[in-house]
Amino acid sequence: MLSLHTLTIKKAHEKLKNKEISAVELTQSCLDRIAETDKKLNAFLTVTGKEALEQAKAADKKIAAGSAEPLTGIPLAIKDVILVKDVKNTAGSKILENYIATYDATVIRKLKEASAVIIGKTNCDEFAMGSSTENSAYGVTKNPWDLERVPGGSSGGSAAAVRADQCLGALGSDTGGSIRQPAALCGNVGLKLTYGRVSRYGLSALASSFDQIGPFGKTVTDTAWIFNAIAGHDEKDSTSLTEDMPDLTKLSPQIKGKKIGIPEECFVKGLNPKVKQLVEDAVKTLEKLGAKVDEVSLPHLPYSLPTYYIIMPAEASSNLARYDGIRYGRAAETETDTLIENYLKNKAEGFGDETKRRIMLGTYTLSSGYYDAYYTKAQKVRTKIIGDFKQAFKEFDLLITPTVPDVAFKIGEKSDDPLAMYLNDILTVSANVAGVPAISLPCGFVNDLPVGLQMIGNYYQEETILEAALAYEMATDWNSKKPKF
């Protein structure tokens, strides 16, 4: 018997249109899967079962009327930093443990207009600060391939939920790799978009000049369909782009004749040799499909990580200043004598260690005497990195790197070494620093754990990397492999 929760979005859409299944049956299958597996996985913080079934009933009426869209009746999970009206939004933090969203984020409004089914909110590192989903105040999410390992982060709950077939797709947010890195470690497709392609209105902000909402899918096509539904200009977001969007529901594989650059700075010390070999094998596959491959140098790329970890905490310290227990966030249970003591106690009890660390780093780099030495200099280096990408895309259509230097590590393995944790983002942060689009998709396994291939495109060229990714996906079978979970 077909387990409906194992379907891809495309296959489910076809079955829904043909009346072979109903949206209610599909949604119930996912809810049953969550009930069966999530005590082990801890991917969901909130399951909106009643609301999801009501949305599914409405979707069935739309399908019966012959007006089904690609996402109509499709159960999707939402990272718990994206507001869904009347649903709890904790951002993985104690300081927001009782916050109920009063409005929908723009991406949620668009999904509801497409009659998608919102099945629940997924676990994440606190305020999206982390690379392992170990920093959530509500427990660690496990990797479906090995429950002793992390799923990546900060969107680890969404990545794990998709890979464990608890939903058909999901939304996450990507500040320095937080969609692509967990997609790689869980064996999904994850897409980070050109900065401004998708509205950030209704996203709990980490670092506003880096943050981007984006999709997870079981396949490249599924990921493109979600992107197609949520993208577009939004007057409520001042950074939202006005450029026209192609119709990505009609995506076709295109790689022949494309020029692919291999950044020499990405194949350096610290990269697992087996991961390197799998990426090199993927490049050979693309060459056989007709791509032209050559090396390229992005000389300032090695400075992406330190640049990111100066600017991002600075923006985070500013964004999180509002959570003082008076204007926003929970208040400490015990009274204090002064307002300053009250602020300190609220934040001390409400924020976790990693969030405190980044707030302190950011406040330090923005302080008098250090602003020019660190923050201003980092912004200048950011401009250099952007220049490197612009120069590379004068010659190449896309760039290819590993997504992550290694496979998923064990829970607790890097918890006491923040620098080692930050190095997980070393190959993903450059796309956020520059604001260019990038995708991660499976390209093999090392010790039965998935490895991700990253494709980086020029500004607004999501279609190019999606077409190339689809060509690779169709030539391989990595995305069809599933964990025995």
C-alpha positions as CSV (number, residue, x, y, z in Angstrom):
1,M,0.0,0.0,0.0
2,L,1.3,3.5,-0.9
3,S,2.3,5.6,2.0
4,L,1.1,9.0,1.0
5,H,3.6,10.9,3.1
6,T,6.5,9.4,1.0
7,L,5.3,11.2,-2.1
8,T,7.1,14.1,-3.7
9,I,5.1,17.3,-4.1
10,K,5.0,16.8,-7.9
11,K,3.6,13.2,-7.6
12,A,1.1,14.2,-4.9
13,H,-0.1,17.1,-7.1
14,E,-0.7,14.7,-10.0
15,K,-2.6,12.3,-7.8
16,L,-4.7,15.1,-6.2
17,K,-5.6,16.5,-9.6
18,N,-6.6,13.1,-10.9
19,K,-8.7,12.5,-7.7
20,E,-6.7,9.4,-6.9
21,I,-6.2,10.8,-3.4
22,S,-7.6,13.6,-1.3
23,A,-5.8,16.4,0.5
24,V,-7.3,15.2,3.7
25,E,-5.9,11.7,3.2
26,L,-2.5,13.1,2.3
27,T,-2.5,15.5,5.4
28,Q,-3.6,12.7,7.7
29,S,-0.8,10.5,6.5
30,C,1.7,13.1,7.4
31,L,0.1,13.7,10.8
32,D,0.2,10.0,11.5
33,R,3.9,9.9,10.4
34,I,4.7,12.7,12.8
35,A,2.9,11.0,15.7
36,E,4.8,7.8,14.9
37,T,8.3,9.2,14.6
38,D,8.7,12.6,16.3
39,K,9.3,11.4,19.8
40,K,12.6,10.1,18.5
41,L,13.3,12.9,16.0
42,N,12.1,16.1,17.8
43,A,11.7,17.9,14.5
44,F,8.4,19.6,15.4
45,L,7.8,22.1,18.2
46,T,4.1,22.6,17.3
47,V,1.8,20.4,15.2
48,T,-1.3,22.1,13.9
49,G,-3.3,19.0,13.2
50,K,-6.8,20.4,13.5
51,E,-6.0,23.5,11.5
52,A,-4.2,21.5,8.8
53,L,-7.1,19.1,8.3
54,E,-9.4,22.1,7.9
55,Q,-7.1,23.6,5.3
56,A,-7.0,20.2,3.6
57,K,-10.8,20.1,3.4
58,A,-10.8,23.6,1.8
59,A,-8.1,22.4,-0.7
60,D,-10.2,19.4,-1.7
61,K,-13.0,21.8,-2.6
62,K,-10.7,23.8,-4.7
63,I,-9.4,20.7,-6.4
64,A,-13.0,19.5,-7.0
65,A,-13.7,22.9,-8.7
66,G,-10.8,22.3,-11.1
67,S,-8.7,25.2,-9.8
68,A,-5.8,23.4,-8.1
69,E,-2.4,25.1,-8.0
70,P,0.9,23.2,-7.7
71,L,0.9,23.4,-3.9
72,T,-2.9,23.0,-3.3
73,G,-3.4,20.4,-0.6
74,I,0.3,19.9,-0.1
75,P,1.4,19.5,3.6
76,L,4.3,21.8,4.4
77,A,6.3,22.4,7.7
78,I,7.4,25.9,8.7
79,K,10.6,26.8,10.7
80,D,9.6,28.3,14.0
81,V,11.1,31.7,13.2
82,I,8.4,32.4,10.5
83,L,5.1,33.8,11.8
84,V,1.9,31.8,11.3
85,K,-1.1,33.7,12.6
86,D,-2.6,32.2,15.9
87,V,0.2,29.7,16.1
88,K,3.0,29.8,18.7
89,N,6.3,31.2,17.4
90,T,9.2,30.5,19.8
91,A,12.2,31.0,17.6
92,G,13.6,28.1,19.6
93,S,14.0,30.4,22.6
94,K,12.6,30.5,26.1
95,I,12.2,34.2,25.8
96,L,9.3,33.7,23.3
97,E,8.0,30.5,24.8
98,N,4.4,31.8,25.1
99,Y,4.3,34.1,22.0
100,I,1.4,33.6,19.7
101,A,1.8,35.2,16.3
102,T,-0.8,37.9,15.5
103,Y,-0.3,37.9,11.8
104,D,1.0,35.8,8.9
105,A,4.4,36.3,7.4
106,T,4.2,37.3,3.7
107,V,5.4,33.8,2.7
108,I,2.7,32.2,4.8
109,R,0.1,34.4,3.3
110,K,1.3,33.4,-0.2
111,L,1.2,29.7,0.8
112,K,-2.3,30.0,2.1
113,E,-3.4,31.8,-1.1
114,A,-2.0,28.8,-3.0
115,S,-4.1,26.5,-0.6
116,A,-1.0,24.7,0.8
117,V,-1.5,23.0,4.1
118,I,0.5,24.3,7.1
119,I,1.1,21.2,9.2
120,G,3.3,22.6,12.0
121,K,6.3,24.6,13.2
122,T,9.7,23.0,13.3
123,N,12.6,23.1,15.8
124,C,15.6,25.3,15.2
125,D,18.6,26.8,16.9
126,E,17.6,29.7,19.1
127,F,16.9,32.7,16.9
128,A,18.5,30.8,14.1
129,M,21.9,30.9,15.8
130,G,23.7,27.6,15.2
131,S,24.8,24.9,12.8
132,S,23.4,21.9,14.5
133,T,20.0,22.6,16.1
134,E,21.6,21.8,19.5
135,N,21.0,25.4,20.6
136,S,17.2,25.1,20.8
137,A,15.7,25.7,24.2
138,Y,13.3,22.7,23.4
139,G,15.8,19.9,22.9
140,V,18.0,18.6,20.1
141,T,16.6,17.5,16.7
142,K,18.1,14.2,15.5
143,N,19.3,13.3,12.1
144,P,17.1,10.6,10.5
145,W,20.1,8.8,9.1
146,D,21.6,8.4,12.5
147,L,19.8,9.5,15.7
148,E,23.1,10.0,17.4
149,R,24.0,12.8,15.0
150,V,22.9,16.4,14.3
151,P,20.7,17.3,11.4
152,G,22.6,20.5,10.8
153,G,21.2,24.0,11.5
154,S,19.8,26.3,12.2
155,S,16.9,24.9,10.1
156,G,17.5,21.4,11.3
157,G,13.9,20.7,12.2
158,S,12.7,21.5,8.7
159,A,15.4,19.4,7.1
160,A,14.9,16.4,9.3
161,A,11.1,16.6,8.9
162,V,11.4,16.5,5.1
163,R,13.9,13.7,5.1
164,A,11.8,11.6,7.5
165,D,8.7,12.0,5.3
166,Q,6.8,13.9,8.0
167,C,5.9,16.5,5.4
168,L,6.3,16.9,1.7
169,G,8.3,20.1,1.9
170,A,9.3,22.9,4.3
171,L,10.4,26.4,4.8
172,G,13.6,27.4,6.6
173,S,15.7,30.6,6.8
174,D,19.3,30.9,5.6
175,T,21.6,33.5,7.3
176,G,25.0,31.8,6.7
177,G,24.0,28.4,5.3
178,S,21.1,27.5,7.6
179,I,19.1,25.9,4.8
180,R,21.9,24.5,2.6
181,Q,23.9,23.0,5.5
182,P,21.1,20.9,7.1
183,A,19.9,20.0,3.6
184,A,23.3,18.5,2.9
185,L,23.5,16.7,6.2
186,C,20.0,15.3,5.9
187,G,20.1,14.5,2.2
188,N,17.6,17.0,0.9
189,V,17.5,19.8,-1.6
190,G,17.7,23.2,0.0
191,L,17.7,26.6,-1.8
192,K,19.0,29.9,-0.6
193,L,17.7,32.8,-2.8
194,T,19.1,36.0,-4.1
195,Y,18.8,38.5,-1.2
196,G,15.4,40.2,-1.6
197,R,13.8,37.6,-3.8
198,V,11.5,36.5,-0.9
199,S,10.0,38.9,1.6
200,R,11.4,38.8,5.1
201,Y,8.2,40.3,6.6
202,G,7.2,38.1,9.5
203,L,10.6,36.5,9.9
204,S,12.1,36.7,13.4
205,A,15.3,38.5,12.4
206,L,18.8,37.3,13.2
207,A,21.0,39.4,10.8
208,S,18.8,41.5,8.5
209,S,21.3,42.0,5.7
210,F,21.9,38.2,5.5
211,D,18.6,36.5,6.3
212,Q,16.6,34.9,3.6
213,I,13.6,32.5,3.8
214,G,13.8,29.6,1.5
215,P,12.5,26.1,0.7
216,F,13.5,22.5,1.4
217,G,12.3,19.7,-0.9
218,K,12.7,16.0,-1.6
219,T,13.6,16.9,-5.2
220,V,14.8,19.9,-7.2
221,T,11.4,20.3,-8.8
222,D,9.6,20.3,-5.4
223,T,12.0,23.0,-4.1
224,A,11.4,25.1,-7.2
225,W,7.6,24.9,-6.8
226,I,7.7,26.1,-3.3
227,F,10.1,29.0,-4.3
228,N,7.7,29.8,-7.1
229,A,4.9,30.2,-4.7
230,I,6.6,32.4,-2.1
231,A,8.8,34.7,-4.2
232,G,7.9,38.2,-5.4
233,H,7.9,41.8,-4.4
234,D,6.4,42.8,-1.1
235,E,5.7,46.4,-0.1
236,K,6.0,45.5,3.6
237,D,9.7,44.6,3.1
238,S,12.0,47.5,2.1
239,T,14.7,45.1,0.8
240,S,12.2,43.2,-1.4
241,L,13.2,43.1,-5.1
242,T,10.9,44.1,-8.0
243,E,12.6,42.0,-10.7
244,D,10.2,39.6,-12.6
245,M,10.2,36.0,-11.6
246,P,10.2,33.1,-14.2
247,D,7.6,30.4,-14.0
248,L,9.5,27.7,-12.2
249,T,6.7,25.2,-12.3
250,K,7.9,24.5,-15.9
251,L,11.5,23.8,-14.9
252,S,13.5,21.7,-17.4
253,P,17.1,20.3,-17.1
254,Q,19.7,22.6,-18.7
255,I,23.4,22.0,-18.4
256,K,24.8,21.5,-21.8
257,G,27.1,24.4,-22.8
258,K,27.0,25.9,-19.3
259,K,30.3,27.2,-18.0
260,I,31.0,25.9,-14.4
261,G,33.7,27.4,-12.2
262,I,35.4,25.5,-9.5
263,P,36.7,28.0,-6.8
264,E,40.2,26.8,-5.8
265,E,39.8,28.4,-2.4
266,C,37.0,25.8,-1.5
267,F,39.1,22.7,-1.9
268,V,41.5,23.3,1.0
269,K,42.7,21.8,4.3
270,G,39.9,20.5,6.5
271,L,37.8,19.1,3.7
272,N,37.1,15.4,4.1
273,P,38.9,13.7,1.2
274,K,35.9,11.4,0.6
275,V,33.6,14.5,0.4
276,K,36.0,16.1,-2.0
277,Q,36.0,12.9,-4.2
278,L,32.2,12.8,-4.4
279,V,32.1,16.5,-5.4
280,E,34.8,15.9,-8.1
281,D,32.7,12.9,-9.3
282,A,29.6,15.1,-9.5
283,V,31.6,17.6,-11.6
284,K,32.6,14.8,-14.0
285,T,29.0,13.8,-14.3
286,L,28.1,17.4,-15.3
287,E,30.9,17.4,-17.8
288,K,29.5,14.3,-19.4
289,L,26.2,16.1,-19.6
290,G,27.8,18.8,-21.6
291,A,29.0,21.4,-19.1
292,K,32.3,23.2,-19.6
293,V,34.4,23.2,-16.4
294,D,37.4,25.3,-15.4
295,E,39.0,26.5,-12.2
296,V,38.4,30.0,-10.9
297,S,39.9,32.1,-8.1
298,L,37.9,34.2,-5.7
299,P,40.8,35.6,-3.7
300,H,38.8,37.2,-0.9
301,L,36.6,34.1,-0.3
302,P,38.8,32.8,2.6
303,Y,37.7,36.0,4.5
304,S,34.0,35.2,4.2
305,L,33.8,33.4,7.5
306,P,35.5,36.1,9.7
307,T,33.6,38.8,7.8
308,Y,30.3,37.1,8.5
309,Y,31.1,36.5,12.2
310,I,31.8,40.2,12.7
311,I,28.8,41.6,10.8
312,M,26.2,39.0,11.8
313,P,26.6,39.3,15.6
314,A,26.6,43.1,15.3
315,E,23.2,42.9,13.5
316,A,22.0,40.2,15.9
317,S,22.8,42.3,19.0
318,S,20.8,45.2,17.5
319,N,17.8,43.0,16.5
320,L,17.6,41.1,19.8
321,A,17.8,44.2,21.9
322,R,14.0,44.5,21.8
323,Y,13.6,41.2,23.8
324,D,14.0,42.7,27.2
325,G,11.0,41.2,29.0
326,I,9.2,44.5,29.0
327,R,8.5,45.4,25.4
328,Y,8.9,41.9,24.0
329,G,9.6,38.5,25.5
330,R,9.0,36.7,28.8
331,A,9.8,38.4,32.1
332,A,11.9,36.8,34.8
333,E,9.8,35.2,37.6
334,T,11.6,37.0,40.4
335,E,11.4,40.7,41.0
336,T,14.5,43.1,40.9
337,D,15.2,46.4,42.5
338,T,16.2,48.4,39.4
339,L,15.2,48.6,35.8
340,I,18.8,47.6,34.7
341,E,18.7,44.6,37.0
342,N,15.3,43.7,35.5
343,Y,16.7,43.8,31.9
344,L,19.7,41.7,32.8
345,K,17.7,39.1,34.6
346,N,15.1,38.8,31.8
347,K,17.8,38.3,29.2
348,A,20.0,36.0,31.3
349,E,17.0,33.7,31.9
350,G,15.5,34.0,28.5
351,F,18.5,33.6,26.2
352,G,20.7,30.5,25.8
353,D,24.5,30.5,25.8
354,E,25.1,30.8,22.1
355,T,22.7,33.7,21.7
356,K,24.4,35.5,24.7
357,R,27.8,34.8,23.1
358,R,26.7,36.4,19.8
359,I,25.0,39.4,21.4
360,M,28.2,40.1,23.4
361,L,30.4,39.7,20.3
362,G,28.1,42.1,18.3
363,T,27.9,44.7,21.0
364,Y,31.7,44.6,21.4
365,T,32.3,45.1,17.6
366,L,29.8,48.0,17.5
367,S,31.3,49.7,20.6
368,S,33.3,52.9,20.6
369,G,36.9,52.3,19.7
370,Y,36.2,49.0,18.0
371,Y,33.6,49.9,15.4
372,D,36.1,51.1,12.8
373,A,38.7,48.4,13.7
374,Y,36.2,45.5,13.2
375,Y,32.8,46.4,11.8
376,T,33.8,49.0,9.2
377,K,36.7,46.8,8.1
378,A,34.4,43.8,7.7
379,Q,32.0,45.8,5.6
380,K,34.9,46.8,3.3
381,V,35.9,43.1,2.9
382,R,32.3,42.2,2.2
383,T,32.5,44.6,-0.8
384,K,35.6,42.9,-2.0
385,I,33.9,39.4,-1.7
386,I,30.9,40.8,-3.7
387,G,33.4,42.0,-6.3
388,D,35.0,38.6,-6.6
389,F,31.6,37.0,-7.3
390,K,30.7,39.6,-9.9
391,Q,34.0,39.1,-11.6
392,A,33.6,35.3,-11.7
393,F,30.1,35.5,-13.1
394,K,31.4,37.5,-16.1
395,E,33.0,34.2,-17.3
396,F,31.0,31.4,-15.6
397,D,27.3,30.6,-15.4
398,L,27.6,28.9,-12.0
399,L,30.1,27.9,-9.4
400,I,30.4,24.5,-7.7
401,T,31.7,23.6,-4.2
402,P,31.0,21.1,-1.5
403,T,28.1,22.3,0.7
404,V,29.8,21.2,4.0
405,P,33.4,20.1,4.6
406,D,32.3,16.8,6.3
407,V,29.2,14.7,7.0
408,A,26.9,15.1,10.1
409,F,28.8,15.0,13.4
410,K,27.7,13.4,16.6
411,I,25.4,15.3,19.0
412,G,27.6,17.1,21.6
413,E,30.8,16.6,19.6
414,K,31.4,20.3,18.9
415,S,29.2,21.9,21.6
416,D,32.2,23.0,23.7
417,D,34.1,24.4,20.7
418,P,32.3,27.4,19.1
419,L,35.0,27.9,16.5
420,A,34.8,24.3,15.3
421,M,31.0,24.7,15.1
422,Y,31.3,28.0,13.1
423,L,33.7,26.3,10.6
424,N,30.7,24.2,9.5
425,D,29.5,27.3,7.6
426,I,32.9,27.9,5.9
427,L,31.6,26.9,2.4
428,T,28.1,28.4,2.7
429,V,28.5,31.9,4.2
430,S,30.1,33.5,1.1
431,A,26.7,33.3,-0.7
432,N,25.0,35.2,2.1
433,V,27.8,37.7,2.4
434,A,27.5,38.4,-1.4
435,G,23.7,38.0,-1.5
436,V,23.8,35.5,-4.4
437,P,21.6,32.4,-4.8
438,A,22.8,28.9,-4.0
439,I,21.4,25.4,-3.8
440,S,22.5,22.2,-2.1
441,L,21.5,18.7,-3.4
442,P,22.7,15.2,-2.6
443,C,25.7,13.9,-4.4
444,G,26.6,10.7,-2.5
445,F,27.3,9.1,0.9
446,V,30.2,8.7,3.2
447,N,29.8,6.0,5.8
448,D,26.0,5.9,5.0
449,L,25.7,9.6,5.7
450,P,24.7,12.1,2.9
451,V,27.0,14.6,1.3
452,G,25.8,17.8,-0.3
453,L,26.8,19.5,-3.6
454,Q,26.5,23.3,-3.7
455,M,25.8,25.2,-6.8
456,I,26.1,29.0,-6.6
457,G,24.6,31.3,-9.2
458,N,24.7,34.9,-10.3
459,Y,22.2,37.5,-8.9
460,Y,18.6,36.6,-9.9
461,Q,19.7,33.4,-11.6
462,E,17.9,30.9,-9.5
463,E,16.5,29.4,-12.6
464,T,20.0,28.6,-13.9
465,I,21.1,26.7,-10.8
466,L,17.8,24.9,-10.5
467,E,18.0,23.8,-14.2
468,A,21.6,22.6,-13.6
469,A,20.6,20.9,-10.4
470,L,17.7,19.1,-12.1
471,A,20.0,17.9,-14.8
472,Y,22.4,16.4,-12.2
473,E,19.5,14.9,-10.2
474,M,18.0,13.2,-13.3
475,A,21.4,11.7,-14.1
476,T,21.9,10.2,-10.6
477,D,19.7,8.5,-8.0
478,W,21.1,10.0,-4.8
479,N,17.8,11.8,-3.9
480,S,15.8,8.6,-4.1
481,K,17.7,7.0,-1.2
482,K,16.0,7.2,2.2
483,P,17.1,6.5,5.8
484,K,15.7,3.4,7.5
485,F,13.9,5.5,10.1
